[in-house]
């Protein structure tokens, strides 16, 4: 783990779906945890499973996530790389999302507890966003 800064992670409650959609008209983008990405080839959407729109072409359900607490300065180097290194060494795949403030990391639900344990063992503080299970 990066020694210059203490990183705290927050486990999130929703189960997420990673989707390809025709457009974003079928979802309320003001709802929490709706992430979009548009390229010349696709419209991607990551959102809680309960918010997947009807115009979804392909979806992959069963993702759980956590975020780095606090606003990350753009000059910080290697934060996401160190987290992904810990998870990769434990054979856990990720789906990473970066926003202006911070990074979000999703793992398949069956690997979520293993991921949190591996990160805790690597020195990260883990908090939860609801039921107290990770305090």
Secondary structure by P-SEA (a helix, b strand, c coil): ccccbbbbbbbbccbbbbbccccccccccccccbbbbbcccbbbbbccccccccccccccccccccccccccccccccaaaaaaaaaaaacbbbbbbbcccbbbbbccccaaaaaaaaaaaabbbbbbccccccc
